[in-house]
Amino acid sequence: MNFPGFPSAPGSPDGSDDTAPICSAKGCRAPAVWVLAWNNPKLHTPERRKTWLACDEHREHLSSFLGMRGFLKDVVELAEWERNSAADS
């Protein structure tokens, strides 16, 4: 599945899905497992949610980065986020 605004993994020789969402951590090309929903209260309305994606390895680091700034609102497994997004459509 391809997500607007989410980076996609390049085609891989092992035949994996080349449009799978990848981790937002700098330089990471691992498949995303988590969605980190956040907003900057100085720029966004309270209901607005921006998203970063994270692999298992970078989930805590990215969550801490957003959390220290008071931006992190929710951390959800990507599969659950997709289900909720489909139900909202």
C-alpha positions as CSV (number, residue, x, y, z in Angstrom):
1,M,0.0,0.0,0.0
2,N,1.3,3.5,-0.8
3,F,0.7,6.3,1.6
4,P,0.7,10.0,0.3
5,G,3.6,11.8,2.0
6,F,5.2,8.6,3.3
7,P,8.5,7.4,1.9
8,S,8.4,4.1,0.0
9,A,11.0,1.5,-0.1
10,P,13.0,1.0,-3.3
11,G,12.4,-2.2,-5.3
12,S,14.3,-5.0,-3.7
13,P,15.8,-8.1,-5.2
14,D,14.0,-10.4,-2.8
15,G,10.7,-9.5,-4.4
16,S,9.2,-7.6,-1.5
17,D,6.6,-4.9,-2.1
18,D,8.4,-1.9,-3.5
19,T,5.6,0.5,-2.4
20,A,5.6,-0.6,1.3
21,P,5.9,2.3,3.7
22,I,9.4,2.7,5.2
23,C,10.7,4.1,8.5
24,S,11.0,7.9,8.7
25,A,14.3,7.8,10.6
26,K,17.1,9.4,8.7
27,G,18.8,6.8,6.5
28,C,16.6,3.9,7.6
29,R,15.1,1.9,4.8
30,A,13.4,-0.7,7.0
31,P,9.7,-1.4,6.6
32,A,7.4,0.7,8.9
33,V,5.6,-1.1,11.7
34,W,4.4,1.9,13.7
35,V,2.6,5.2,13.0
36,L,3.6,8.1,15.3
37,A,0.8,10.7,15.2
38,W,1.8,14.2,16.2
39,N,1.2,17.9,15.9
40,N,2.9,21.1,16.7
41,P,0.4,23.1,18.8
42,K,2.1,26.4,17.7
43,L,1.3,25.6,14.0
44,H,-1.6,23.1,13.9
45,T,-5.1,23.0,15.2
46,P,-5.6,20.5,18.1
47,E,-7.4,17.9,15.9
48,R,-4.7,18.0,13.1
49,R,-2.4,14.9,13.0
50,K,0.8,14.7,11.1
51,T,2.5,11.3,10.9
52,W,5.9,9.7,11.0
53,L,6.5,6.0,10.4
54,A,8.8,3.9,12.4
55,C,10.4,0.5,12.3
56,D,10.7,-1.4,15.6
57,E,14.3,-0.3,16.0
58,H,13.5,3.5,15.7
59,R,10.1,3.6,17.4
60,E,11.4,4.7,20.8
61,H,13.9,7.2,19.4
62,L,11.4,9.0,17.2
63,S,8.7,8.9,19.9
64,S,11.2,10.4,22.4
65,F,12.1,13.1,19.9
66,L,8.5,14.1,19.4
67,G,7.6,13.6,23.1
68,M,10.3,15.9,24.4
69,R,8.8,18.7,22.3
70,G,5.3,17.9,23.4
71,F,4.3,17.0,19.9
72,L,3.6,13.2,20.2
73,K,-0.1,12.4,20.4
74,D,-0.4,8.7,19.7
75,V,1.6,5.6,18.6
76,V,-0.3,3.0,16.7
77,E,0.7,-0.1,14.8
78,L,0.6,0.5,11.1
79,A,-1.9,-2.3,10.5
80,E,-4.3,-0.8,13.0
81,W,-3.9,2.7,11.5
82,E,-4.7,1.3,8.0
83,R,-7.8,-0.5,9.4
84,N,-9.0,2.7,11.1
85,S,-8.3,4.8,8.0
86,A,-10.2,2.4,5.8
87,A,-13.2,2.4,8.2
88,D,-13.2,6.3,8.1
89,S,-13.3,6.3,4.3
